């Protein structure tokens, strides 16, 4: 009987391979990415696809597949930010902060950073902390800066962790979104 078990094991497969995935239907849309042609992204954006709208902003900002147009990038980012796209909110804040595609307006940048930060974006939390630390677009407020550095650090933002360390605060002194 002991000889039969190894023989049976040798005949049975150890693990069955999963069945292959069915092919995508011929009319299925291509996977969404910034690599799609601008015409496809535009059609999807006009149909309400938030990710396509964001990627159009990226294409115009970077001049990939279209002439670089910072004002058009800002329009696409704004269109999707108004629908809650946090990455677009951060991008708009960065544009107002630097005057990229619009007049430089640090107070407006802070408003966009606040929206994205309150929605949980660690990059926006960090940028908001920097604004408070330097009094850029808001009154200088070191306590508020530390609050936002802590929130960003809690989400893994390395620059926020470094900012806390530079202030003599331990990396473990992190918090949550205010």
C-alpha positions in Angstrom: 0.0 0.0 0.0 2.9 2.4 0.7 4.1 1.9 -2.8 0.7 2.8 -4.2 0.6 6.3 -2.8 3.8 7.5 -4.5 2.5 6.0 -7.8 -0.8 7.7 -7.5 0.9 11.0 -6.7 3.1 10.7 -9.7 0.0 10.3 -11.9 -2.0 13.2 -10.4 -1.1 16.8 -11.3 0.3 18.9 -8.5 -1.4 22.1 -9.5 -3.7 22.7 -12.3 -3.0 25.8 -14.4 -5.7 28.3 -14.5 -7.7 28.5 -17.6 -6.6 31.2 -20.1 -8.5 34.6 -19.8 -11.1 35.0 -22.5 -10.0 37.4 -25.3 -11.4 41.0 -25.0 -14.3 41.7 -27.4 -13.3 43.4 -30.6 -15.3 46.5 -29.7 -13.8 46.8 -26.2 -12.1 50.1 -25.5 -8.3 50.1 -25.3 -7.0 50.1 -21.7 -6.8 53.7 -20.5 -3.4 55.4 -20.3 -1.7 58.6 -21.3 -0.3 56.6 -24.2 -3.6 56.5 -26.0 -4.0 58.9 -29.0 -5.4 62.3 -28.1 -8.5 61.6 -30.3 -9.4 58.5 -28.3 -8.8 60.3 -25.0 -10.9 63.3 -26.2 -13.8 61.0 -27.1 -13.7 59.3 -23.8 -13.3 62.6 -21.9 -16.3 64.1 -23.7 -18.2 60.9 -22.7 -17.5 61.7 -19.1 -14.4 59.5 -18.4 -12.6 61.3 -15.6 -9.3 59.4 -16.1 -9.3 60.3 -19.8 -9.9 63.9 -19.0 -6.9 63.9 -16.5 -4.7 62.2 -19.1 -5.6 64.9 -21.7 -4.4 67.5 -19.2 -1.1 65.5 -18.9 -0.7 65.3 -22.7 -1.2 69.0 -23.1 1.0 69.8 -20.2 3.8 67.6 -21.5 3.3 68.2 -25.2 2.9 64.5 -25.9 0.9 63.8 -29.1 -0.2 67.4 -29.1 1.5 70.8 -29.1 2.4 71.8 -25.5 -0.4 74.0 -24.3 -0.4 74.9 -20.6 -3.7 76.8 -20.7 -5.4 73.8 -22.4 -3.8 71.5 -19.8 -5.2 73.7 -17.0 -8.7 73.6 -18.6 -8.7 69.8 -18.8 -7.4 69.5 -15.2 -10.0 71.9 -14.0 -12.8 70.1 -15.7 -12.0 66.9 -13.9 -11.0 68.5 -10.6 -14.4 70.0 -10.4 -15.7 66.4 -10.5 -13.5 65.4 -7.6 -10.3 64.1 -9.2 -7.7 64.6 -6.5 -4.6 64.3 -8.8 -6.0 67.1 -10.9 -6.6 69.3 -7.9 -2.9 68.9 -6.9 -1.9 69.6 -10.5 -3.9 72.8 -10.6 -2.5 73.9 -7.3 1.0 73.4 -8.6 0.2 75.4 -11.7 -1.1 78.4 -9.7 1.9 78.1 -7.4 4.4 78.3 -10.3 2.3 80.4 -12.7 2.2 77.6 -15.3 -0.6 78.1 -17.7 -2.1 80.9 -15.6 -0.9 83.9 -13.6 1.0 83.0 -10.5 -1.5 83.1 -7.6 -0.2 81.5 -4.4 -3.5 82.0 -2.5 -5.4 80.1 -5.3 -2.7 77.4 -5.2 -3.3 77.0 -1.5 -7.1 76.7 -2.1 -6.4 73.8 -4.5 -3.8 72.2 -2.2 -6.4 72.3 0.6 -9.0 70.6 -1.5 -6.6 67.8 -2.5 -5.1 67.5 1.0 -8.5 67.2 2.6 -9.3 64.4 0.1 -6.2 62.6 1.3 -3.5 63.4 -1.3 -0.1 63.3 0.5 1.6 65.5 -2.1 -1.0 68.2 -1.6 -0.6 67.8 2.2 3.1 68.4 1.8 2.7 71.4 -0.5 0.1 72.9 1.9 2.6 72.5 4.8 5.3 74.2 2.7 2.9 77.1 2.0 2.1 77.5 5.7 5.8 77.2 6.7 6.8 79.9 4.3 3.7 82.1 4.4 3.1 81.6 0.7 -0.5 82.3 -0.2 -1.5 82.1 3.5 -0.3 83.7 6.7 2.8 82.0 8.0 1.8 79.4 10.6 4.4 76.9 11.8 1.9 74.9 13.8 -0.4 74.4 10.8 2.7 73.5 8.7 3.7 70.8 11.2 0.1 69.5 11.3 0.2 69.0 7.5 3.8 67.7 7.4 2.6 65.1 9.9 -0.4 64.2 7.9 1.7 63.8 4.7 4.3 61.8 6.6 1.6 59.5 7.9 0.8 58.7 4.3 4.4 58.0 3.4 5.6 61.3 2.0 9.4 61.2 2.4 9.8 65.0 2.0 7.3 65.5 4.8 9.2 63.1 7.0 12.4 65.0 6.3 10.7 68.3 7.1 9.7 66.9 10.5 13.2 65.6 11.2 14.6 69.1 10.3 12.3 70.5 12.9 13.5 68.1 15.5 10.4 66.0 15.4 10.7 62.3 15.4 9.4 60.4 12.3 6.9 58.7 14.7 5.3 62.1 15.4 2.9 61.8 12.5 -0.8 62.4 12.5 -3.9 62.2 10.3 -5.6 64.6 8.0 -6.9 67.6 10.0 
